[in-house]
Amino acid sequence: MLSEQKGTQQIFDHLKEVILWRLENTKTPLNECPLKYIPSEYEGNSLSHYISKYALDQEEIISLLLSLVPHVYPTFLRDVSIESENGVLYFFSQTRSDQKNADPTAETVLYTLAGDDVAGRIAAIHFIHKNRLFNELQVLHTAPVEKGEPTVRGKLLIYQDAFQEILLGSTLTPKLSEEFPAQEIKTQLTWSDLILPETTLSKLQNSKMWLEHNDTLLEELGMKKRLKPGYRVLFYGAPGTGKTLAASLLGKYTGKSVFRVDLSVLVSKYIGETEKHLANLFSKAQKKDWILFFDEADSVFGKRTNVRDAHDKYANQGVSYLLQKIEAYPGMVILASNYKDNIDSAFMRRFQSIIHFELPKANERFRIWKHNIPKKLEQHPSLKLDEIASKYVLNGSNIMNCIQDASLKALANKDRILTQAMVLESIKKEYHKEDKVF
């Protein structure tokens, strides 16, 4: 552990020397800096391993280290300014509320890479926009700035999962946040718990076959040049009919993680931020071969609005960008909607599969009731599940709510006997929740 910390400290000492050199050589190109990062001199820690793994060049190393400064060396910029007696780099950074320390911005990177050389700064701007750390690797990004402010004044940020890998050497499943608008969904249930019509289950099996055999189809059978990448599926049907569970099971039984995209988090008030979040999401998903699940997809993929103002214009641009990302994504994308007709007709032809999740019929409702009532509860002779299933139209989610409520009543009675009256009382509550006549 001590050697890990020592090695990391040495790397930041190297960064300090490079920046001190820049503050004394404001117009000299960075490639003429005599201070070179030599990998063999910094071995034995996660940070140096990451730098070597991706063979980062000098500009990339500087950018990466500056993004880590607020996390591991919060007084770095102030210390450099004091040591050099030149505060220019400090002023190009974002001052904290204590007015003593500052955090790096994209402008901090620009000055370190190019100093006062205009041509060099233009080249550095291209670097920030095109470099792999900001794009395909999705390691760095910049915070949004207020309208009218140069974008380079945005704070330099590192994605949380990248930070975990680079500094701690461990992978981290990204958590739902503004910068990552998705959350992993898992289930402990099995295919036998998903009670659907055979036609629906058959179509789900076709999607499962794609996940299992697509690589063989493209590579071994030579279809890569003939087929578009990816597989796009539409799940549509009333709430509570199993769409989310089906998506979770597809991932569970093919060994792939499923991430549900939160469309409310996705849409940012800052123009361009939505695209940045999407690029981050799809880049990570492609590297990990995730299944992406867009629930309530019609809120974004519905019929697009006429352009009445700037907000509509950028909303439609955001949807168009998302459609491009989905079409180019080589993995599986599932869109879920309550109504098929809500989805923009221009997008319908892009689906390889469209699966209807119907409200369960009486025989399916009976199977759901029978399959899910706890086996350790005694069923009173009065309980007629076939009659309940036939008379009361409920979706799977409603039935599970009723089973939970009635089971708790049976446990509260201490005899653990489930009666018809308990179940009917629970159904009545479920009906009233949805303003249905019991």
N, C-alpha and C positions, 0 to 999 in steps of 0.2 A: 504493500500500500504506500509506504514511504517513497519507494522508487517511482511509483506511478505519479505521485504528487510532484516529486522532484523533476521528473521528465516533463510534466506539463508546465511547471514553472519556467523551465529552460526555454520552452517554445515561446512563452509570452515574453521572456527576456529578449528573445530574438526579435519579436515584433516591436518591442520598445526601441531597440537599436535601429531598426529599419525606419521607424517614424522619426527618431531623433536625427537620423541621416537626412530624411526628407525635409525636415524643418530647417536644415542648414543648406540644402541643395534644392531650392524651390523650383528651378527650371530644368533640372537634369532629368532625363528619362529614367524610369525605374530600372530598365535593363542595364543601366550603367552603375547601379548600386553594387558595391563590392560585397555586401552582406547577403550571402546566399543560404537558403535553407538546404541543408545536406541531411537527407533522411537517416543515414547511418548514425548521425550524432544525436538523434532524438528517439531512439527505439525504446520499447518497453512500456508504453502507455496507450490507452485507447485512442487519444487524439492523434498521436503520430501514426498509429496503425491505420486510422481512417485516411489521413493524408497520403500515406503510401498506397493504400488500397485503390484509391481513385487517381493516383499520380497527379495530385493537384499542383498547378504551377504557382509561381510567385504571387500573381494577382489574386488567385483563388485562396491561397493560404492567408494572405492579408485580410481579405474579406471575411473569411470564416472566423479567424481569430478575433477580429473586431466585433463580430456578432456575439461572441462568447464573453466578451469583456464585462457586460453588465452582470453576468451570472457568476463569474469566478474572480474578477478583479475589478470591483466597482469603482475604485479610485484611480484606475489606470490613466485616463485622459488628463485628470488633474495632476497626477504625478509627473507625466510626460511634460506637461506645460510648465510646471515648476522647474523641472530639471533643465529644460531647454531655454527657459526664460522667454519663450515664444508662445503666446496663447492663441495663435491663429486656428490651430486644429480644434482647440477647445470651443472656440466660437462657432465652428462649423458643425458642432454637435448639439445635442438637445439637452439643455440644462434641466436638472431635476428641481423639485420643489424646494430642496434645501439650499439651492443657489450655490452649492459648493462643488458638487460633482455633476458630470454630464455623461450621456450615453451616445454612442455612435449613431450617425445617420448615413444615408447613402452619400451625402456630401463629404462626410468624414472619409469614406472610402475613396471618393474622387480625388480629394486633396492628397491622400497618402499615395495613390497611384500616379498622379500627374502633377501635383504641386500647382504652380501658377501657369503652367504651359497650356494654352488654350487648345491646341491641337491634341495634346495628350489627354485633356479633360473630355474632349469630344469622343476620343477613342475609349476612355473609361466609361462614359455613358453607354456606349454600345456594348461594352463588356457587361454592365449591370443588366441591360435589357436582354442580352442574348446568351449569357454564360449559363452553363449547365447547373451551377449551384442555385440559380434563380429560376431554372426551368425544369429540365427533365429529372434532375436529382431532387428537386423540391426541398432544398435545405434552407435557403434564405429567401426573405421577402422584405418589403418595406411597408411601413404603416402608411395609411392614407393621410393626405394633408388637406387643409382647408382650401376651398375654392380660390383659385388665383395664385396659390403658392406653388413654387417649383417642386416637382415630385421628388427631387433629390433631397429635399429637406425632411422627408419621411424617415422615421426612426428605423434603423437596421434591425431586423428581427430574425430569429431562427425558429423553425418549426419545432414543437415540443418533442415529437418522436425522433427527429434528427438529432436534437440536443441529447436525448437519452442514449442514442447509438454512438454518437461521436465522443461524448465525454465519459459515459459510464460503460460503454461497450455492450449494452444490452438493448434488445428490441422492445418497443413499447407499442401496444395497440393504441392508435390515436383515439382520443376522447372527443365527444361532441363539443364543439366550440365555434366561435365566429370564424376562425381560420380553417376549421375542419368540420364542415356541416353534415356529418354523418356519424352514426353510432352502430356498433356491431350488435346484431341480434342473434341469439342462440335459443335452442329449445331442448328440453329433456324428453320430449315426446317422440313417437315413432310414426312410420307411415300408417300403422294400424289405428293410430289415434285420429288420423285425418279421414273423417267419414264424409265421402263425397260420391256423387254418381260415377259409375264406371267410365263414362265418356270423359269426364273431367280428369279422373285419375290417369286415364290412358294418355291424354295430352300432356299431363305433368311428367309421365314416364318418358315421353319423347324429348322433353326439355332435359331430363336427367341423362338421356342417351347422348345428347349433344355435349354436355359437360364431361362425360366419360370418354367419348370417342372422337371429339373434334380434332384434337392434335394429331391423331392417327390419320384421320381423313385428309387433313391438310398436308402433312409431311410425308407419310408413307404412301398414300394414294395419289400424291402430286396434285392436289386440288387448290393449293394455296393461291395460285395465280387466277383461278377461275371463280372463286367464291369471295364475297365480301367478308371482312373480319367481323367477328362477334355474332351474338345471338340476342335478339330483342323480343321480349315477350310482354303481352298485355294481359294482366289479370283484371277482370271486371266483374262486378257483382255487389250486392248489398253489403253493408258493414257486418262483421261478425260471421262471415261465411267461410273463413279459412285462408284468405289470401296471404296474410303475413306468416301463418304457420307453414303454408306450402313453400314459401320462399325460404324459410328457415330450414325446412327438411331437405330441400334441394341442396343447400350448402352442407348440411350435416352428413348426408349420405354420399357426397362426392368429395368430401375433405376440403371444402372451400369456405372461407369466411364470407358472411353476408352482412353488408352494411346498409342500413336504412338511411336514406338521404333526407335530412330535415330541410324541406323547401323554405320554411320560414326563416331559418338561419342563413340559407344560401343567398337570399336577395339582400344586397347591401345598399345602404343609402349613398355610398360613394361610387361614382361612376368608375367602372373598371375593376372595382374590388370584387364584384360577383365573378367576373371572368378569372381573376386571380385565385379565388377560392376553388372554382371549378377545376382549373388547371392543376392545383395541388391535389384535389380529390382524385381526379382521373389518373394522374401520374402515379400516385401511391397505389391505387386500385390495380393498375396495369402491372406494376412490379410484383404485386402480391397475388395477382389473379383472383381478385375478389368478385363476388356477385354484388351488383349495385341494385338496390331496391328503392324505387321512388314511390312512396305511399301518397295517396291523395294527389296523384299526378296531374289531374285535370286543373289543379290550382295554378300550374305553370304551363302544362301542355294542352290546355284547353284552347278553344277557338281564339285566335289572337285578336286583340282590340284594334279598332281603327285609331290611327295616330291623331290624337287631339292636342297633345302637349308634349313637352320634352320628357316627362315621366313615362308616357306611353311609348315614346320612341325608344328610350333606353330599356324599357321592360321587354319590348319586342326584340331588341338587339340581344338582350340577355338570353331569351328563349332560343333565338337562332344559334347563338354560340353554344348553348347546351345541346341542341340537336346535333350540331357538328361533332361535339365531343362524344355523344352517344353513338353516332354512326361510325366513328373511327375507333371506338373502343373494341378491342379484340376479345373481351370476355362477355359474360352474360349481364344484360340489363333488364330488370323487371319493372314495369310500370303498373301501378295498381290504381284503379278508379272505380267509383261506385257505378258509373254509367259509361258504357262504350261510346255513346253519342257525344259525350262531353269532350272527347279527345279530338284535337284538330285533324281534320280529314287528310291534310297534307302529310301527317306523320303516320297515318294508319298503314300505308303501303310498306313502311319500313319494318313492320313486325314480321318475324318468322313464324310466330305462334300467337294466337289470340284465344284465351281460355276463359270461359264463363263460369263463375262461381255462383250457382243458383242457391236460393233459399232452400234448405233441406225439406224434402217431402216427408209425409207421415212415416214411411218406413225408415227413412234416414234419421228422423228425429227420434224414433224409438231406439235405434241402434246407438245414437249419441247418449240418450238417457241410460240405457242398459250398460253401455261400455264404461261410463264415467262415475256412476254412483259407487261410493267406496264399498269394497267387498266386505269390510269389517263391520259395516252397519247392517243390522237386521231389517229386512223389509216387512212391514206389517201386511197381513193378508188383504187389507183394504186398498193397498197401493196397486193401482192398475196402470202400469206404464204405457201399455198399448193404447188405452183410452186417452190418457193425457197427451200422448204423441199425436194421436189422431185429431183431437179437439183443439189443442192450443198451438198456434203457428208461431214458432220461435226459431231464431237462428242458433247456431252452435254456441256463440258467445252468450246469448240469453240463457240457454239451457245450463251452461256452466255456472252462471251467476245463481240460478235457481238451485242447482245442486249444492253449491257452497252454502247458501243461506239455509236451506232445509237441513243439511248435514249438521250445521252448527246448532240448530234447534234440537235435533236428535241427541247431540252430545250434551246440551244443556239439561235435557231431561234425565240424563245419567243412565237411562235404560238402553240407549243407542238403538232405538227402534225408529225407523223412518216411516211416517204415516202418509196417507193420501192427503190429509188435511194440511200437514206441514208443507208438502210440495205445492199444493194449490195456493196456499198463502204466499209462498215464494213467487209463484207465477203471477199472482195478482200484483205484487209489488213491482215485478218486472214490466208488466203491462202498463201500470200507472206511470212508471218512469218515462215511457214513450207515448204517453197520452192515448193509449189504446183502451178500448172498452173491454172489460173483463167479462 
